[in-house]
Amino acid sequence: MSNQTKGAENAGEKAFLEHLIELRDRLLRIVLVLGAIFICLTPFAQDLYNWLSDPLVRNLPQGEKLIAIGVASPFLVPFKLALMVAFLVTLPYTFYQVWGFIAPGLYQHEKKMITPLLLSSVGLFYVGMAFAYFFVIPMISKAAVAFAPANVNPTPDIATYLDFTVAMFLAFGLSFETPVATILLIRMGIVSVEALAKARPYIIVGAFTIAMFLTPPDVVSQIMMAVPIWLLFEVGLFLGRTVAKKRSNEDDTEASNFGSTALVASAVVGTASVLHAGEDIESLDQADDTHNSAEHWQDKTYSFKEMDDDEFRPLTDEELEAELDKAAKQQAELDEQGRYAAGDQPPNQSTPPKD
């Protein structure tokens, strides 16, 4: 293995280790910030759970509260909620660190596209969670209490309610990312705007199917998830038309720039070819003058013989003499042919008798 290959491998390993170190540092920063926010929220863990359970408690019968089945649930569940809130609060900082890690490997147009998509993704996720907390969860809680049998006391467990709200937050937060997904599909050229517009009926059915799996088995919550997904798809489709038009304009600009560059390059290559041809003609004239001069043949004292392995060696004295004798015989034959063409009689022939 050559030194150059070893140097390239060492450079590649060094760059890989540097990327790993940078990734470790960024993950450590994320964990430290998350831990700091969690510690700050720990004194308010009980208040956070009271705020989260307020949509359900307001719809319970008079004097009813949530219950805790597990022994450690009253202590662990509020702290678990505080950790989730800390994660949501630090989500923009997490995306910032991820962006700082991947941004050096992106092109300029990719950076311009991903930056607004990241910001809009975080904003839409928060909007989806707010929609679930202020509209969906109160409606589901009211329906659950209203349709409870007369001999059933609706007092949910605090851990079960936390799991339910977290699932609703994730479901609606991700469903509100529909415009971002639509724009990405159009911008990357995976699907076209026309194809998405034609597939609108299937997307509406798919939205209701997704809502059926992500929401509780009631019609109200399914409709409240499916309808926003459909409306957000329409928003993404509208914005996607603008993105597709902008991409088409960029492609036309790049094509025109490429044509202009190719024209200039062709002109440069053509000019260089003409100059190179002139230099070749001058070199050929000089070569002819050198070839016709006697000094060229007098200075050539040896020749080379091609070997089987594409190597050359000088001829020996015997081989050189044989080559010179062969060349002298060929020159003599050429001289005789020249005299015969000029009108002289061929050698070793007698004059024919006259009539």
C-alpha positions as CSV (number, residue, x, y, z in Angstrom):
1,M,0.0,0.0,0.0
2,S,1.5,3.3,-1.0
3,N,2.0,6.3,1.3
4,Q,-0.6,8.3,-0.5
5,T,-3.3,5.6,0.1
6,K,-2.3,5.4,3.7
7,G,-2.5,9.1,4.0
8,A,-6.0,9.2,2.5
9,E,-7.2,6.5,4.8
10,N,-5.8,8.3,7.8
11,A,-7.4,11.5,6.7
12,G,-10.8,9.7,6.3
13,E,-10.5,8.1,9.8
14,K,-9.6,11.5,11.3
15,A,-12.6,13.2,9.7
16,F,-14.9,10.4,10.8
17,L,-13.6,10.7,14.4
18,E,-14.1,14.4,14.3
19,H,-17.8,13.9,13.2
20,L,-18.3,11.5,16.0
21,I,-16.8,13.9,18.5
22,E,-19.0,16.7,17.2
23,L,-22.1,14.4,17.4
24,R,-21.2,13.5,21.0
25,D,-20.8,17.1,22.0
26,R,-24.2,18.1,20.5
27,L,-26.0,15.2,22.1
28,L,-24.4,16.1,25.4
29,R,-25.6,19.7,25.0
30,I,-29.1,18.5,24.3
31,V,-29.1,16.3,27.4
32,L,-27.7,19.0,29.6
33,V,-30.3,21.6,28.5
34,L,-33.0,19.0,28.9
35,G,-31.8,18.2,32.4
36,A,-31.6,21.8,33.3
37,I,-35.2,22.5,32.2
38,F,-36.5,19.4,33.9
39,I,-34.9,20.5,37.2
40,C,-36.4,23.9,36.9
41,L,-39.9,22.4,36.2
42,T,-39.7,19.9,39.1
43,P,-41.1,22.2,41.8
44,F,-44.1,22.8,39.5
45,A,-44.8,19.1,38.6
46,Q,-48.0,19.0,40.6
47,D,-49.3,22.2,39.1
48,L,-48.5,20.9,35.6
49,Y,-50.6,17.8,36.2
50,N,-53.4,19.8,37.5
51,W,-53.3,22.0,34.4
52,L,-53.2,18.9,32.2
53,S,-56.1,17.2,33.9
54,D,-58.3,20.3,34.0
55,P,-60.3,19.5,30.8
56,L,-61.3,16.2,32.2
57,V,-61.9,17.3,35.8
58,R,-64.2,20.1,34.7
59,N,-66.5,17.5,33.1
60,L,-66.6,15.0,36.0
61,P,-69.6,14.9,38.3
62,Q,-69.6,17.4,41.2
63,G,-66.9,16.5,43.8
64,E,-65.3,13.8,41.8
65,K,-61.5,13.6,41.2
66,L,-59.0,11.4,39.5
67,I,-57.7,8.4,41.3
68,A,-54.3,6.8,41.6
69,I,-54.2,3.0,41.4
70,G,-50.5,2.6,41.6
71,V,-48.6,3.0,44.9
72,A,-46.0,5.4,43.4
73,S,-48.3,7.0,40.8
74,P,-49.0,10.2,42.8
75,F,-45.3,10.8,42.9
76,L,-44.0,9.5,39.6
77,V,-46.7,10.6,37.2
78,P,-46.3,14.4,37.8
79,F,-42.5,14.1,37.4
80,K,-43.0,12.1,34.2
81,L,-45.2,14.9,32.9
82,A,-42.5,17.4,33.9
83,L,-39.9,15.5,31.9
84,M,-42.2,15.5,28.8
85,V,-42.8,19.2,29.1
86,A,-39.1,19.8,29.4
87,F,-38.6,17.8,26.1
88,L,-41.3,19.9,24.4
89,V,-39.7,23.1,25.6
90,T,-36.3,22.1,24.4
91,L,-37.5,20.8,21.1
92,P,-36.4,24.0,19.2
93,Y,-33.0,23.8,20.7
94,T,-32.8,20.1,19.8
95,F,-33.6,20.9,16.2
96,Y,-31.0,23.7,16.3
97,Q,-28.3,21.2,17.3
98,V,-29.4,18.7,14.7
99,W,-29.3,21.5,12.1
100,G,-25.9,22.6,13.1
101,F,-24.6,19.0,12.6
102,I,-26.1,18.4,9.2
103,A,-25.9,21.9,7.7
104,P,-22.2,21.7,6.6
105,G,-23.1,18.8,4.3
106,L,-25.9,20.5,2.5
107,Y,-26.0,22.7,-0.6
108,Q,-27.1,26.3,-0.4
109,H,-30.5,25.7,-2.0
110,E,-31.1,22.8,0.4
111,K,-30.3,25.1,3.4
112,K,-32.8,27.6,2.1
113,M,-35.5,25.0,1.9
114,I,-34.9,23.1,5.1
115,T,-34.7,26.1,7.4
116,P,-38.3,27.3,7.0
117,L,-39.5,23.7,7.0
118,L,-37.9,23.0,10.4
119,L,-39.4,26.2,11.9
120,S,-42.8,25.4,10.4
121,S,-42.6,21.8,11.6
122,V,-42.0,22.8,15.2
123,G,-44.7,25.5,15.0
124,L,-47.3,23.1,13.5
125,F,-46.5,20.5,16.1
126,Y,-47.2,22.9,18.9
127,V,-50.4,24.1,17.1
128,G,-51.6,20.4,16.8
129,M,-51.0,19.9,20.5
130,A,-52.9,23.1,21.4
131,F,-55.8,22.0,19.2
132,A,-55.9,18.6,21.0
133,Y,-55.8,20.2,24.5
134,F,-58.3,23.0,23.9
135,F,-60.8,21.3,21.6
136,V,-60.5,17.6,21.3
137,I,-59.7,16.4,24.8
138,P,-62.6,18.5,26.4
139,M,-65.0,17.2,23.9
140,I,-64.0,13.6,24.4
141,S,-64.1,14.0,28.2
142,K,-67.6,15.5,28.0
143,A,-68.8,12.7,25.8
144,A,-67.2,10.0,28.0
145,V,-68.9,11.3,31.1
146,A,-72.2,11.9,29.5
147,F,-72.5,8.5,28.0
148,A,-71.3,6.6,31.1
149,P,-73.9,4.2,32.6
150,A,-75.8,5.3,35.7
151,N,-74.1,2.7,37.9
152,V,-70.6,3.7,36.8
153,N,-68.5,6.3,38.5
154,P,-66.2,8.0,35.9
155,T,-63.0,8.5,37.8
156,P,-60.1,7.7,35.5
157,D,-56.6,6.8,36.8
158,I,-54.0,9.6,36.6
159,A,-51.4,7.4,34.8
160,T,-54.0,6.2,32.3
161,Y,-55.1,9.8,31.6
162,L,-51.5,10.9,31.1
163,D,-50.9,8.2,28.6
164,F,-54.2,9.1,26.8
165,T,-53.2,12.8,26.6
166,V,-49.7,12.1,25.4
167,A,-51.1,9.8,22.7
168,M,-53.5,12.6,21.6
169,F,-50.8,15.2,21.6
170,L,-48.5,13.1,19.4
171,A,-51.4,12.1,17.1
172,F,-52.5,15.7,16.4
173,G,-49.0,17.1,16.5
174,L,-47.9,14.7,13.7
175,S,-51.2,15.1,11.8
176,F,-50.6,18.9,11.6
177,E,-47.3,18.2,9.8
178,T,-49.3,17.3,6.7
179,P,-48.5,20.6,4.8
180,V,-44.7,20.0,5.5
181,A,-44.9,16.5,4.2
182,T,-46.9,17.6,1.1
183,I,-44.4,20.4,0.3
184,L,-41.4,18.0,0.7
185,L,-42.9,15.4,-1.6
186,I,-43.6,18.1,-4.3
187,R,-40.2,19.8,-3.8
188,M,-38.2,16.5,-4.0
189,G,-40.1,15.6,-7.2
190,I,-41.6,12.4,-5.8
191,V,-45.1,13.4,-6.7
192,S,-46.5,16.2,-8.7
193,V,-49.2,18.7,-7.8
194,E,-51.5,17.3,-10.5
195,A,-51.1,13.7,-9.1
196,L,-51.9,14.8,-5.6
197,A,-54.9,16.8,-6.8
198,K,-56.3,13.7,-8.6
199,A,-55.7,11.6,-5.5
200,R,-57.7,13.9,-3.3
201,P,-60.6,11.4,-2.7
202,Y,-58.1,8.7,-1.6
203,I,-56.3,11.1,0.7
204,I,-59.6,12.0,2.4
205,V,-60.4,8.4,2.9
206,G,-56.9,7.8,4.2
207,A,-57.3,10.7,6.7
208,F,-60.4,9.1,8.2
209,T,-58.6,5.8,8.3
210,I,-55.6,7.3,10.2
211,A,-58.0,9.1,12.6
212,M,-59.8,5.8,13.2
213,F,-56.5,4.2,14.5
214,L,-55.1,7.2,16.4
215,T,-58.2,8.4,18.2
216,P,-60.6,6.7,20.7
217,P,-63.4,4.7,19.1
218,D,-65.9,7.6,18.8
219,V,-67.1,9.5,15.8
220,V,-66.5,12.9,17.2
221,S,-62.7,12.5,17.8
222,Q,-62.3,10.8,14.4
223,I,-64.0,13.7,12.6
224,M,-62.0,16.3,14.6
225,M,-58.8,14.7,13.4
226,A,-59.7,13.7,9.9
227,V,-61.1,17.1,8.9
228,P,-58.0,19.1,10.0
229,I,-55.8,16.6,8.1
230,W,-57.8,17.1,5.0
231,L,-57.8,20.9,5.3
232,L,-54.0,20.9,6.1
233,F,-53.5,18.8,3.0
234,E,-55.3,21.4,0.9
235,V,-53.0,24.1,2.4
236,G,-50.0,22.0,1.6
237,L,-51.2,21.5,-1.9
238,F,-51.8,25.2,-2.4
239,L,-48.3,26.0,-1.1
240,G,-46.9,23.1,-3.2
241,R,-48.1,24.8,-6.4
242,T,-46.0,27.8,-5.5
243,V,-43.0,25.6,-4.7
244,A,-43.4,23.7,-8.0
245,K,-43.7,26.9,-10.0
246,K,-40.6,28.3,-8.3
247,R,-38.7,25.0,-8.9
248,S,-39.7,25.2,-12.6
249,N,-38.4,28.7,-12.8
250,E,-35.1,27.7,-11.2
251,D,-34.7,24.8,-13.6
252,D,-35.3,27.1,-16.6
253,T,-32.7,29.6,-15.2
254,E,-30.2,26.8,-14.7
255,A,-30.9,25.5,-18.2
256,S,-30.3,29.0,-19.7
257,N,-27.2,29.5,-17.7
258,F,-25.9,26.1,-18.7
259,G,-26.6,26.9,-22.4
260,S,-24.8,30.2,-22.1
261,T,-21.9,28.5,-20.4
262,A,-21.8,25.8,-23.0
263,L,-21.8,28.4,-25.8
264,V,-18.9,30.2,-24.2
265,A,-17.0,27.0,-23.6
266,S,-17.6,25.9,-27.2
267,A,-16.2,29.3,-28.5
268,V,-13.2,28.9,-26.2
269,V,-12.6,25.4,-27.3
270,G,-12.9,26.4,-31.0
271,T,-10.4,29.2,-30.6
272,A,-8.0,26.9,-28.8
273,S,-8.4,24.3,-31.5
274,V,-7.6,26.8,-34.3
275,L,-4.5,28.0,-32.4
276,H,-3.5,24.5,-31.7
277,A,-3.9,23.6,-35.4
278,G,-1.7,26.5,-36.4
279,E,0.9,25.3,-33.9
280,D,0.7,21.8,-35.4
281,I,1.2,23.1,-38.9
282,E,4.3,25.0,-37.9
283,S,5.6,22.0,-36.1
284,L,5.0,19.8,-39.2
285,D,6.9,22.3,-41.4
286,Q,9.8,22.2,-39.0
287,A,9.7,18.5,-38.9
288,D,9.7,18.3,-42.7
289,D,12.7,20.6,-42.9
290,T,14.5,18.5,-40.3
291,H,13.6,15.3,-42.1
292,N,14.9,16.5,-45.4
293,S,18.2,17.7,-44.0
294,A,21.3,15.5,-44.3
295,E,22.3,16.3,-40.7
296,H,19.3,14.5,-39.4
297,W,20.4,11.2,-41.0
298,Q,24.0,11.7,-40.2
299,D,23.4,12.3,-36.5
300,K,21.3,9.1,-36.2
301,T,23.9,6.6,-35.2
302,Y,21.7,3.9,-33.8
303,S,18.0,2.8,-33.7
304,F,15.9,0.9,-31.3
305,K,14.2,-2.5,-31.7
306,E,10.7,-3.0,-30.0
307,M,10.7,-5.9,-27.6
308,D,7.7,-8.1,-26.7
309,D,7.3,-6.4,-23.3
310,D,7.0,-2.9,-25.0
311,E,10.6,-2.0,-24.0
312,F,13.4,-0.8,-26.4
313,R,17.2,-1.5,-26.5
314,P,20.0,-0.3,-28.8
315,L,21.0,-2.6,-31.7
316,T,24.3,-4.4,-31.6
317,D,27.1,-3.7,-34.1
318,E,26.2,-6.8,-36.3
319,E,22.5,-5.8,-36.4
320,L,23.4,-2.2,-37.2
321,E,25.6,-3.3,-40.1
322,A,22.8,-5.6,-41.4
323,E,20.3,-2.7,-41.2
324,L,22.7,-0.4,-43.1
325,D,23.3,-3.0,-45.8
326,K,19.6,-3.5,-46.2
327,A,19.0,0.3,-46.4
328,A,21.8,0.6,-49.0
329,K,20.3,-2.1,-51.2
330,Q,16.9,-0.5,-51.0
331,Q,18.4,2.9,-52.0
332,A,20.2,1.3,-54.9
333,E,17.0,-0.2,-56.2
334,L,15.2,3.1,-55.9
335,D,18.1,4.8,-57.9
336,E,17.8,2.2,-60.6
337,Q,14.0,2.7,-60.9
338,G,14.5,6.4,-61.1
339,R,17.0,6.2,-64.0
340,Y,14.7,3.7,-65.8
341,A,11.8,6.2,-65.5
342,A,14.0,9.0,-66.9
343,G,14.6,7.0,-70.2
344,D,17.7,4.9,-69.5
345,Q,17.8,1.3,-70.5
346,P,17.2,-1.3,-67.8
347,P,20.4,-3.0,-66.6
348,N,21.6,-6.3,-68.1
349,Q,19.5,-5.9,-71.3
350,S,20.9,-5.7,-74.8
351,T,19.7,-3.2,-77.4
352,P,17.0,-4.7,-79.7
353,P,18.0,-5.0,-83.4
354,K,16.9,-2.4,-85.9
355,D,14.7,-3.4,-88.8
